[in-house]
Amino acid sequence: MRKLRKLGLLALALVMLFTLVAACNGETAKTTASAPQSEKPAGTDAPADTDAPEKTDPPAGAKNKVALILEGAISDMSWNATAYEGLKKIEALGAEVHYTENTPASAGGDAIRTFADDGYNVIFLSSNSYQDVGAEVAKEYPDVQFFMINSTVTEPNVRSFAIQDAEQGYLMGALAALLTKSNKVGFIGGLPINPIINGGKGFAQGAAYVNEDVEVLSENTGNFDDVAKAKELARAFVGRGADVLAPMANQASLGVMEAAEEEGVKGIGSGLNQETVAKTQAVVAIVKDTSIAYEAAYKAFLEGNMPEEVLPMGAAQGVVYIGDYYIEVPDEVKAELEAIYEKLASGEIKIDLD
């Protein structure tokens, strides 16, 4: 099991991965832009210096202004929460940071321009919902470094990395199949975008890996915010016989965990702290800690080692891992799930996303 105390070392490993791939390419992509002087957001103390950061400056990144644009709320105990944790790690490296949450894709362009015009020289776009608008607006700001999560875009000032949502789903599905007594389990997704679709595919394949006879009930709510709708859907799954539920729906995931608690069925969390709404029925969180990827990407930026390839970020990099168990679970179940995790991380298990 990958414990939280190991994550710092894993973040370092990711930085080394960025550096290694860049070295293999024989080229290094560096940003030469500097943040223009501008009025600092309230609550920040970092100087608005116009000099570009140097690797030898203490602390590293003190002169960078880093922005994060979020599609959901940082309180979701899931995708946006870990992205925000990543931003805090970047702040700890000396950067001046700011973020905007609950920003729909339709408003992404305006958010990008607001930050870029205010001198932010590194901008993270937290969802592939921003891919199209981000790729277009990035052309207007060639001196700003953009990072896109779950994107396929690579441009001179745009780098992307792909969080392995399917691996998270696979582990959730495998555990659900290991725990079920009724041979029916449920997956509740949020907005049906590629990461959630892939998570659902992974869930079904993980369940089948353990037991081909397990029936998977799977449906998306259509958004990431409607906790009540997710809860209603989860209850409907219980009514159809599901005795293990797993959400991948950001804020709406809390409705699924609440339903698990109230209906007396097992809940598998998709983020840390989701057990707080299912104190007796939450089993464990299969965590997708994107903060590790954010920190690694920013460190690669500071070093000037950013390969053009879209880099995978999953079990092999420690981004997807099994959290601590909240309730008693048979040791043989833990051991089998850990073995599956190791096979995912090593590449022995392949997930079919076609």
Backbone torsions as a table, in degrees:
resi	resn	phi	psi	omega
1	MET	NA	138.3	179.0
2	ARG	-88.0	112.9	-177.9
3	LYS	-89.6	159.7	-178.0
4	LEU	-60.4	-32.5	-175.9
5	ARG	-66.3	-14.1	-179.3
6	LYS	-88.2	-8.2	-168.7
7	LEU	-67.4	-31.2	178.1
8	GLY	-61.8	-42.9	178.1
9	LEU	-65.4	-35.7	179.8
10	LEU	-68.1	-36.3	177.1
11	ALA	-62.2	-40.7	177.8
12	LEU	-62.7	-39.4	179.0
13	ALA	-62.4	-36.4	178.9
14	LEU	-66.2	-39.7	177.5
15	VAL	-60.8	-42.0	178.9
16	MET	-63.7	-34.6	177.9
17	LEU	-64.5	-46.2	176.2
18	PHE	-54.7	-47.5	-175.7
19	THR	-65.1	-42.1	-178.5
20	LEU	-63.2	-46.7	-178.9
21	VAL	-63.9	-40.3	178.7
22	ALA	-62.3	-40.3	180.0
23	ALA	-65.1	-39.2	178.9
24	CYS	-64.4	-32.8	178.4
25	ASN	-70.1	-23.4	-177.7
26	GLY	75.6	17.8	177.8
27	GLU	-147.5	157.0	-178.6
28	THR	-129.7	130.4	178.0
29	ALA	-97.7	119.3	-179.6
30	LYS	-121.7	146.1	172.5
31	THR	-92.8	134.0	178.2
32	THR	-107.6	2.3	-177.7
33	ALA	-74.9	152.2	171.0
34	SER	-124.6	152.7	-178.6
35	ALA	-76.3	123.6	176.7
36	PRO	-65.7	152.8	179.2
37	GLN	-64.1	135.3	179.1
38	SER	-154.9	166.2	178.7
39	GLU	-69.0	131.5	-176.4
40	LYS	-75.8	146.5	174.1
41	PRO	-63.6	154.0	-179.9
42	ALA	-58.8	139.6	175.2
43	GLY	88.9	4.1	178.8
44	THR	-108.7	148.0	-177.7
45	ASP	-118.3	-5.6	-175.3
46	ALA	-67.8	140.8	179.8
47	PRO	-69.0	145.9	178.7
48	ALA	-91.6	62.5	-179.8
49	ASP	-79.1	147.1	-177.0
50	THR	-96.3	-3.4	-179.9
51	ASP	-74.3	143.0	175.9
52	ALA	-72.2	150.5	-178.0
53	PRO	-69.0	147.3	174.4
54	GLU	-116.0	148.5	-176.0
55	LYS	-61.3	-24.8	-176.1
56	THR	-91.7	-4.3	-179.9
57	ASP	-68.5	132.7	172.8
58	PRO	-104.0	131.1	-11.9
59	PRO	-80.5	156.2	-178.2
60	ALA	-59.5	136.3	174.8
61	GLY	81.2	10.8	-174.5
62	ALA	-62.1	-23.4	-175.3
63	LYS	-101.9	6.4	178.2
64	ASN	-93.0	148.6	173.5
65	LYS	-114.8	119.1	-172.7
66	VAL	-117.2	128.8	179.9
67	ALA	-116.4	149.8	177.4
68	LEU	-129.5	127.2	178.8
69	ILE	-109.5	120.4	-173.6
70	LEU	-113.1	139.2	178.3
71	GLU	-81.8	-23.9	-178.7
72	GLY	-123.0	-161.2	-176.9
73	ALA	-98.7	146.0	179.7
74	ILE	-71.7	-6.5	179.3
75	SER	-92.1	9.7	-171.7
76	ASP	-79.2	-3.9	179.9
77	MET	56.8	30.5	-176.0
78	SER	-151.5	-128.5	-171.8
79	TRP	-56.0	-51.8	-176.6
80	ASN	-73.1	-31.3	177.9
81	ALA	-64.5	-43.1	-179.6
82	THR	-72.4	-30.6	174.6
83	ALA	-63.2	-43.3	178.0
84	TYR	-63.0	-38.8	175.9
85	GLU	-61.6	-36.9	176.1
86	GLY	-62.5	-40.6	178.5
87	LEU	-63.9	-37.7	178.5
88	LYS	-67.1	-34.1	175.6
89	LYS	-65.4	-37.9	177.4
90	ILE	-66.0	-39.7	176.6
91	GLU	-61.2	-38.4	179.7
92	ALA	-65.1	-20.3	176.2
93	LEU	-83.6	-0.1	174.3
94	GLY	109.0	-0.9	-177.9
95	ALA	-79.4	152.3	169.5
96	GLU	-86.0	127.5	-172.0
97	VAL	-126.5	156.3	174.7
98	HIS	-156.4	158.1	-179.3
99	TYR	-147.0	161.7	171.1
100	THR	-132.4	135.7	-177.4
101	GLU	-115.5	169.0	-179.4
102	ASN	52.6	41.6	-179.1
103	THR	-101.6	108.6	-179.4
104	PRO	-68.3	160.5	-178.9
105	ALA	-57.3	-33.6	-179.1
106	SER	-64.7	-22.6	179.2
107	ALA	-103.6	4.4	-177.0
108	GLY	-62.3	-41.2	-179.4
109	GLY	-61.1	-44.4	178.9
110	ASP	-63.8	-39.8	179.6
111	ALA	-64.6	-42.2	178.5
112	ILE	-60.8	-48.4	-177.6
113	ARG	-63.3	-37.7	179.4
114	THR	-60.9	-46.9	179.9
115	PHE	-67.6	-46.6	-177.5
116	ALA	-62.6	-40.8	179.6
117	ASP	-69.3	-20.8	179.0
118	ASP	-92.7	9.4	173.0
119	GLY	93.9	9.4	177.1
120	TYR	-75.7	121.8	-174.5
121	ASN	-100.9	-2.4	172.5
122	VAL	-135.7	124.9	-178.5
123	ILE	-129.3	125.8	176.6
124	PHE	-101.1	131.1	174.8
125	LEU	-109.1	116.8	-163.6
126	SER	-83.8	-2.0	-174.6
127	SER	-146.6	150.4	177.9
128	ASN	-71.8	-6.0	172.7
129	SER	-62.4	-24.3	-179.0
130	TYR	-91.5	2.4	-170.9
131	GLN	-58.1	-51.4	-175.4
132	ASP	-65.8	-49.6	-178.5
133	VAL	-67.6	-36.6	179.4
134	GLY	-63.9	-44.0	-179.9
135	ALA	-62.4	-36.7	-178.5
136	GLU	-73.5	-48.8	-176.7
137	VAL	-69.8	-29.8	179.3
138	ALA	-58.0	-29.0	178.4
139	LYS	-64.2	-26.3	-179.6
140	GLU	-77.2	-16.4	-175.1
141	TYR	-131.1	71.0	-176.7
142	PRO	-63.5	-17.9	-179.1
143	ASP	-94.5	4.7	176.4
144	VAL	-104.5	134.1	176.3
145	GLN	-89.8	123.3	179.2
146	PHE	-107.3	140.7	171.4
147	PHE	-121.9	127.4	179.7
148	MET	-114.6	131.7	179.5
149	ILE	-93.4	134.2	-178.3
150	ASN	56.8	40.4	178.9
151	SER	-114.3	162.3	175.3
152	THR	-111.9	9.4	-174.5
153	VAL	-87.4	131.8	168.0
154	THR	-134.9	122.5	178.3
155	GLU	-135.7	171.7	-179.8
156	PRO	-51.9	-34.5	179.8
157	ASN	-115.9	18.7	179.2
158	VAL	-130.6	128.6	174.0
159	ARG	-127.1	147.9	-176.5
160	SER	-130.7	149.0	169.1
161	PHE	-137.6	149.4	-171.0
162	ALA	-110.0	111.8	174.5
163	ILE	-72.3	133.5	-174.7
164	GLN	-85.1	74.2	-179.3
165	ASP	-59.2	-34.9	-178.9
166	ALA	-63.4	-33.0	178.6
167	GLU	-68.3	-40.0	175.6
168	GLN	-60.9	-47.0	178.5
169	GLY	-61.1	-39.2	-178.9
170	TYR	-61.1	-46.6	179.6
171	LEU	-65.5	-38.4	177.4
172	MET	-63.9	-43.0	179.5
173	GLY	-66.0	-40.8	178.7
174	ALA	-62.6	-44.8	-180.0
175	LEU	-66.3	-40.6	178.5
176	ALA	-58.2	-42.7	179.9
177	ALA	-67.8	-31.3	178.1
178	LEU	-72.1	-27.4	-174.6
179	LEU	-96.5	-24.6	-171.2
180	THR	-65.1	141.5	173.4
181	LYS	-104.4	-25.2	-176.3
182	SER	-92.5	-9.7	-175.5
183	ASN	67.6	23.5	173.5
184	LYS	-133.4	130.3	-179.6
185	VAL	-133.5	158.5	-175.0
186	GLY	-127.6	136.9	174.2
187	PHE	-116.8	124.7	178.7
188	ILE	-117.0	114.3	177.7
189	GLY	-98.2	172.9	179.0
190	GLY	-101.1	-120.9	176.9
191	LEU	-66.7	130.2	-175.8
192	PRO	-77.1	62.8	173.1
193	ILE	-95.0	169.7	-172.6
194	ASN	-52.8	-45.4	-180.0
195	PRO	-58.2	-39.7	-179.5
196	ILE	-74.4	-39.9	176.2
197	ILE	-59.9	-44.5	178.9
198	ASN	-65.5	-36.6	176.9
199	GLY	-61.5	-41.1	178.0
200	GLY	-65.5	-39.7	177.3
201	LYS	-64.3	-42.3	178.2
202	GLY	-62.2	-41.0	179.9
203	PHE	-59.1	-48.1	-178.5
204	ALA	-62.5	-41.6	-178.7
205	GLN	-71.6	-34.5	177.2
206	GLY	-66.1	-41.1	177.7
207	ALA	-63.8	-43.6	-179.2
208	ALA	-66.7	-31.4	178.5
209	TYR	-60.9	-38.0	-179.7
210	VAL	-81.4	-43.6	-175.8
211	ASN	-156.4	109.5	-177.3
212	GLU	-66.5	-16.5	-177.9
213	ASP	-87.1	-6.6	179.2
214	VAL	-71.7	130.2	177.7
215	GLU	-89.1	128.3	-179.8
216	VAL	-104.2	119.8	171.9
217	LEU	-94.7	123.8	-174.5
218	SER	-139.4	131.1	179.1
219	GLU	-158.5	152.0	176.7
220	ASN	-106.1	146.3	180.0
221	THR	-78.1	-24.8	-178.4
222	GLY	100.9	-7.8	175.3
223	ASN	-159.2	173.9	-177.5
224	PHE	-102.5	-0.8	-169.5
225	ASP	-112.8	-19.9	-172.4
226	ASP	-82.8	86.7	-179.3
227	VAL	-61.6	-41.2	-177.6
228	ALA	-63.6	-41.0	-179.5
229	LYS	-66.6	-41.0	178.5
230	ALA	-63.8	-38.8	178.8
231	LYS	-65.4	-42.7	178.8
232	GLU	-62.2	-43.1	179.6
233	LEU	-64.9	-41.7	178.7
234	ALA	-61.7	-42.0	178.6
235	ARG	-64.1	-36.2	178.3
236	ALA	-64.9	-38.0	177.5
237	PHE	-64.0	-41.1	177.6
238	VAL	-62.2	-40.3	177.8
239	GLY	-62.4	-24.5	178.7
240	ARG	-91.7	1.8	173.8
241	GLY	111.5	-3.6	-179.8
242	ALA	-69.3	132.9	178.3
243	ASP	-118.0	6.3	171.9
244	VAL	-139.1	129.4	-178.3
245	LEU	-121.4	144.8	178.1
246	ALA	-141.7	124.5	179.5
247	PRO	-102.5	153.8	168.2
248	MET	-142.8	73.1	-168.8
249	ALA	-143.4	26.7	179.7
250	ASN	53.1	-126.3	-177.3
251	GLN	-58.9	-38.0	-178.7
252	ALA	-65.5	-17.6	178.0
253	SER	-57.6	-29.3	-178.4
254	LEU	-63.4	-32.0	177.3
255	GLY	-65.5	-36.6	178.6
256	VAL	-66.7	-43.7	-179.9
257	MET	-66.6	-37.2	176.1
258	GLU	-62.1	-42.8	179.3
259	ALA	-63.1	-40.3	178.3
260	ALA	-59.4	-43.1	-179.6
261	GLU	-65.6	-44.9	-175.9
262	GLU	-73.8	-30.4	-178.4
263	GLU	-92.4	-6.7	178.1
264	GLY	72.8	33.2	175.9
265	VAL	-117.5	164.3	-176.6
266	LYS	-75.0	142.6	176.5
267	GLY	-122.9	132.6	177.1
268	ILE	-107.5	114.3	-176.1
269	GLY	-73.9	152.9	176.7
270	SER	-107.1	6.7	178.8
271	GLY	-163.2	156.3	179.1
272	LEU	-64.8	144.7	177.3
273	ASN	82.4	-5.2	176.5
274	GLN	-65.9	-19.0	177.3
275	GLU	-65.6	-15.6	-178.5
276	THR	-67.3	-18.6	177.1
277	VAL	-104.9	6.0	176.9
278	ALA	-147.2	65.2	-167.8
279	LYS	-67.3	-24.9	-179.3
280	THR	-107.7	-12.7	-174.6
281	GLN	-116.0	-14.0	177.3
282	ALA	-69.8	128.1	-176.5
283	VAL	-90.0	-53.5	-175.8
284	VAL	-167.9	164.0	171.7
285	ALA	-106.6	128.2	168.4
286	ILE	-91.1	103.1	-165.4
287	VAL	-90.3	140.5	172.8
288	LYS	-119.2	85.0	-170.9
289	ASP	-87.4	88.2	-177.3
290	THR	-69.3	-13.1	-179.8
291	SER	-60.1	-31.7	179.1
292	ILE	-64.4	-42.2	179.8
293	ALA	-67.3	-40.4	178.7
294	TYR	-61.0	-47.9	-178.6
295	GLU	-62.3	-43.9	-179.4
296	ALA	-63.7	-41.5	179.5
297	ALA	-62.7	-42.5	-178.9
298	TYR	-67.7	-39.6	177.9
299	LYS	-63.8	-37.9	176.6
300	ALA	-63.6	-37.7	175.9
301	PHE	-61.4	-44.6	-179.7
302	LEU	-62.3	-36.3	-179.4
303	GLU	-82.7	-12.8	-177.6
304	GLY	77.1	19.4	-178.2
305	ASN	-113.3	87.4	-177.7
306	MET	-129.1	97.5	-179.3
307	PRO	-65.7	156.1	-179.6
308	GLU	-76.2	-25.4	-177.7
309	GLU	-61.0	143.9	171.6
310	VAL	-73.6	116.3	-173.7
311	LEU	-91.0	133.0	175.5
312	PRO	-75.3	142.8	177.6
313	MET	-131.3	100.0	-177.1
314	GLY	-146.3	-140.5	-177.3
315	ALA	-61.8	-39.7	-178.1
316	ALA	-62.6	-29.0	-179.7
317	GLN	-99.6	2.2	179.1
318	GLY	80.8	6.6	178.5
319	VAL	-75.4	-39.5	174.0
320	VAL	-101.4	126.7	-179.2
321	TYR	-155.3	167.5	179.0
322	ILE	-91.8	124.7	179.7
323	GLY	-79.5	-169.7	177.1
324	ASP	-78.4	142.7	179.9
325	TYR	-75.1	140.5	-178.3
326	TYR	-93.3	-28.1	-179.0
327	ILE	-129.3	170.8	-179.8
328	GLU	-67.6	129.0	177.8
329	VAL	-132.7	136.5	-179.6
330	PRO	-53.2	140.4	-178.3
331	ASP	-59.7	-33.5	-179.0
332	GLU	-68.2	-30.8	175.6
333	VAL	-68.2	-45.5	177.9
334	LYS	-59.2	-45.1	-177.3
335	ALA	-64.4	-40.9	-179.6
336	GLU	-67.9	-40.0	178.2
337	LEU	-66.0	-38.9	178.5
338	GLU	-64.2	-38.6	177.7
339	ALA	-63.8	-39.7	177.3
340	ILE	-64.7	-41.3	177.7
341	TYR	-57.8	-46.8	-178.2
342	GLU	-62.9	-36.6	178.4
343	LYS	-68.3	-36.5	175.0
344	LEU	-64.5	-47.2	-176.9
345	ALA	-63.0	-35.1	-177.9
346	SER	-83.1	-13.3	-177.9
347	GLY	90.7	3.5	179.0
348	GLU	-66.4	-37.3	175.0
349	ILE	-95.4	126.5	178.0
350	LYS	-111.8	136.0	178.7
351	ILE	-100.9	129.6	-179.9
352	ASP	-88.4	115.0	-179.0
353	LEU	-106.1	8.1	178.9
354	ASP	-75.1	NA	NA
